[in-house]
Amino acid sequence: MAALSGSEMCVKYLMFAFNLIFWLAGTGVLAIGLWLRFDPKTRGLFEGAESPHVFFTGNAHTHTFTHAHTHKHAHTYMIKYHCRCSDGGVCVFLCVGVHILIIAGSLMMVVGFLGCCGAIQESPCMLGLFFFFLLIIFAIEVAAGIWGFSNQSKVVDDITQFYLETYQNYKNTSQDTLRETLRLIQTGLDCCGPTGSFEDFAKDTCPPRDGLDSLITKSCPDAIDEVFDSKLHIIGGVGIAIGVILVFGMIFSMLLCCAIRKSREIV
C-alpha cells in the first residue's frame, strides 16, 4: 500500500480540522436546544399530562390593527408535537425552534464525526457517508432557498402574523415568556408595537428611547418588511457561501476517498 502524497495529506488534515470545528459547533447547537428543552422555565411546554401528541390546528386567524400597513392573513394548518400548545401559534413557534436546534445540532455532530474519523482513519466508507450527508444538506438548502425566494411575501406575512399573535396574546395574558419574546423581537428590529406607538402594558418590551426619538418609532410590521427588503441580499449571500463550503467539502471528501483507494491498490 502506497502512502498518500503531500497534497493529499494536506487535504486530509484540512478535512480533519474543518470537521472538528463543525463537530464542536454542532455540540454547541445541540447543547442550546437541550438546555431550552429541559430548562425549568420552558420545560412546561413539553411535559405534563396534556403534552403527549397534542395537535394544534389554526383556522383563518385574522388580526386587524389600525396603522399605515395593515396585515390580514388567513391560513389553515395542523402540527403535531410533544408540546402543550394551549396559547396558539407562539407556543408552536417555540416548539418548532427548539426541535430544529436539537435536530440540526445532532446532524452537525454526526457529519462532523464522519468527516473527522473518515479523514484521520483514511476510511473510504466514512468519507462516502460524509459525502452523502453533505449532498442531502446541500439539496435541502437549495430547495429551501428556491422556496424562500419564490414565497418571500408569504414568509414576511407569516413572520408578521407571528409577531401580531404574540403581541395580542401578551396583551390578553401578560405572560412572562411572551414579554421576553416581544422584547427580543422589538429590540432586534428597533421597533415598537404594531402601530409604532407606545401602549402602557407593553412599554417595557420596547427599545429605550430619549428625547425626540421617543416620538418617532417604527412599527414592527414595517420593520419586518424593511429587513427582508434591505437584507435579502445578505441572506442570499450567506446561503451561497454555505453552499460553496458544502460543495468544496464534497469535492475534497471524494478526492481523499479516491486517493485512499488508489493507494491501497498499489502493492
C-alpha positions in Angstrom: 0.0 0.0 0.0 1.5 3.3 -1.0 1.4 6.4 1.2 -0.6 9.5 0.3 1.2 12.3 -1.5 2.0 15.6 0.2 -1.1 17.4 -1.4 -3.3 14.5 -0.4 -2.0 14.7 3.2 -2.8 18.4 3.2 -6.4 17.7 2.1 -6.6 15.0 4.8 -5.7 17.3 7.7 -7.7 20.2 6.3 -10.7 17.9 6.3 -10.0 16.8 9.8 -9.6 20.4 11.1 -12.7 21.7 9.4 -14.9 18.8 10.6 -13.6 19.1 14.1 -14.7 22.7 14.2 -18.0 21.7 12.6 -18.5 19.0 15.3 -17.8 21.5 18.1 -20.3 23.9 16.6 -22.9 21.1 16.4 -22.2 20.3 20.0 -22.9 23.9 20.9 -26.2 24.0 18.9 -27.4 20.7 20.5 -26.5 22.0 23.9 -28.6 25.1 23.4 -31.5 23.0 22.1 -31.3 20.6 25.1 -31.0 23.5 27.5 -34.2 25.1 26.2 -35.9 21.7 26.2 -35.1 20.9 29.8 -34.8 24.4 31.4 -37.4 24.8 34.2 -38.7 28.0 32.5 -39.5 26.2 29.2 -39.9 22.6 30.2 -43.6 23.1 30.9 -44.2 23.4 27.2 -43.1 19.8 26.6 -44.1 18.0 29.8 -47.3 17.4 31.7 -50.5 15.4 31.4 -51.6 17.2 28.2 -48.2 17.1 26.5 -48.1 13.8 24.5 -49.2 14.0 20.9 -51.1 17.3 21.1 -52.4 18.5 17.8 -52.6 22.3 17.2 -54.9 23.4 14.5 -55.3 27.0 13.4 -58.0 28.2 11.1 -58.5 31.6 9.4 -56.6 33.6 12.0 -57.2 37.3 11.1 -55.8 40.2 13.0 -56.5 43.8 12.1 -54.8 46.8 13.6 -55.2 50.5 12.8 -51.9 51.5 11.3 -50.4 52.5 8.0 -49.5 49.0 7.0 -52.5 46.7 7.9 -51.9 43.0 7.5 -54.6 40.4 7.1 -53.6 36.8 6.9 -55.7 33.7 6.9 -54.3 30.2 6.9 -55.1 26.6 8.0 -52.5 24.2 9.3 -52.1 21.2 11.6 -48.9 20.5 13.5 -48.1 17.5 15.8 -45.7 18.0 18.6 -45.0 16.8 22.2 -45.9 20.2 23.4 -48.6 21.9 25.4 -49.8 24.5 22.8 -52.8 26.0 24.5 -51.7 29.5 23.7 -51.7 29.1 19.9 -49.0 29.9 17.4 -46.5 31.3 19.9 -46.1 28.0 21.6 -45.9 26.2 18.3 -43.2 28.5 17.1 -41.1 28.0 20.2 -41.6 24.2 20.0 -40.5 24.2 16.3 -37.4 26.3 17.1 -36.3 24.0 19.9 -36.8 20.8 17.9 -34.9 22.4 14.9 -32.0 23.2 17.2 -31.8 19.7 18.6 -32.1 18.0 15.1 -29.6 20.4 13.5 -27.1 20.0 16.3 -27.3 16.3 16.2 -26.9 16.2 12.4 -23.9 18.5 12.6 -22.3 16.3 15.2 -22.9 13.2 13.0 -21.5 14.9 9.9 -18.5 16.3 11.8 -17.7 12.9 13.3 -17.8 11.1 10.0 -15.6 13.8 8.4 -13.1 13.7 11.2 -12.8 10.0 11.6 -13.0 9.3 7.9 -10.1 11.7 7.2 -7.8 10.7 10.1 -8.5 7.0 9.8 -8.5 7.1 6.0 -11.8 5.3 5.8 -13.5 5.3 2.4 -16.7 4.1 4.0 -16.9 7.1 6.4 -15.9 9.5 3.7 -18.6 8.1 1.5 -21.2 8.6 4.3 -19.9 12.1 4.9 -20.3 12.9 1.2 -23.9 11.5 1.2 -24.9 13.7 4.2 -23.4 16.8 2.7 -25.3 16.1 -0.6 -28.5 15.7 1.3 -27.9 19.0 3.3 -27.0 20.8 0.0 -30.2 19.6 -1.7 -32.3 20.7 1.3 -30.6 24.1 1.3 -31.1 24.6 -2.5 -34.8 23.6 -2.1 -35.3 25.9 0.9 -33.6 28.8 -0.9 -35.8 28.3 -4.0 -38.9 28.1 -1.9 -37.9 31.1 0.2 -37.2 33.4 -2.7 -40.4 32.3 -4.6 -42.5 32.7 -1.4 -40.9 35.8 0.0 -44.2 37.6 0.6 -45.7 34.6 2.3 -42.6 34.3 4.6 -42.9 38.0 5.5 -46.7 37.6 6.2 -46.1 34.6 8.4 -43.5 36.3 10.5 -45.7 39.4 10.8 -48.6 37.2 11.8 -46.5 35.5 14.4 -45.5 38.9 15.8 -49.1 40.2 15.9 -50.3 37.0 17.6 -47.5 37.3 20.2 -48.4 41.0 20.8 -52.1 40.2 21.2 -51.6 37.2 23.4 -49.3 39.2 25.7 -51.9 42.0 25.8 -54.5 39.4 26.9 -52.4 37.3 29.3 -49.3 39.3 30.3 -47.3 36.1 30.4 -43.5 36.5 31.2 -42.5 34.3 28.3 -44.5 36.4 25.8 -43.0 39.6 27.3 -39.4 38.3 26.8 -40.3 37.2 23.2 -41.7 40.6 22.4 -38.7 42.4 24.0 -36.3 40.2 21.9 -38.2 40.9 18.6 -38.7 44.6 19.2 -35.2 45.3 20.4 -33.7 43.3 17.5 -35.8 45.2 14.9 -35.7 48.5 16.8 -39.4 48.9 16.6 -42.4 49.2 19.0 -45.9 47.7 18.6 -48.0 47.1 15.6 -48.6 50.8 15.0 -45.3 52.3 16.2 -46.9 53.9 19.3 -46.3 53.0 22.9 -49.0 51.3 24.9 -48.8 51.2 28.7 -48.9 47.4 29.0 -46.0 46.9 26.5 -43.7 49.8 27.3 -41.1 47.6 29.0 -40.9 45.5 25.8 -39.9 48.4 23.5 -36.3 49.7 23.0 -35.5 52.6 25.3 -35.6 56.0 23.6 -34.7 59.5 24.8 -35.9 62.9 23.8 -37.4 63.3 20.3 -36.5 59.7 19.4 -39.4 58.6 21.6 -41.8 60.4 19.3 -40.5 58.7 16.2 -40.9 55.0 16.5 -41.1 52.4 13.7 -43.9 49.9 13.7 -42.8 46.3 13.8 -44.7 45.1 10.7 -43.0 47.8 8.7 -39.6 46.9 10.3 -40.1 43.2 9.3 -40.8 44.3 5.7 -37.7 46.6 5.7 -35.5 43.8 7.0 -36.5 41.4 4.2 -36.3 44.2 1.6 -32.9 45.5 2.6 -31.2 42.4 4.0 -32.3 39.9 1.4 -29.0 40.0 -0.5 -27.1 39.3 2.7 -29.3 36.3 3.5 -28.8 35.1 -0.1 -25.0 35.7 0.2 -24.8 33.6 3.4 -26.8 30.8 1.8 -24.5 30.8 -1.3 -21.4 30.8 0.9 -22.7 27.8 2.9 -23.5 26.1 -0.4 -20.0 26.7 -1.7 -18.5 25.3 1.5 -20.7 22.2 1.1 -19.6 21.7 -2.5 -15.9 22.0 -1.5 -16.5 19.6 1.3 -18.0 17.0 -1.1 -15.1 17.6 -3.6 -12.4 17.1 -1.0 -14.1 14.1 0.5 -14.3 12.4 -2.9 -10.7 13.4 -3.8 -9.4 11.9 -0.5 -11.6 8.8 -0.8 -10.3 8.1 -4.3 -6.7 8.8 -3.2 -7.0 6.3 -0.3 -8.5 3.6 -2.6 -5.8 4.2 -5.2 -3.0 4.0 -2.6 -4.4 0.7 -1.3 -4.5 -0.8 -4.7 -0.7 -0.2 -5.1 1.3 -3.0 -3.7 
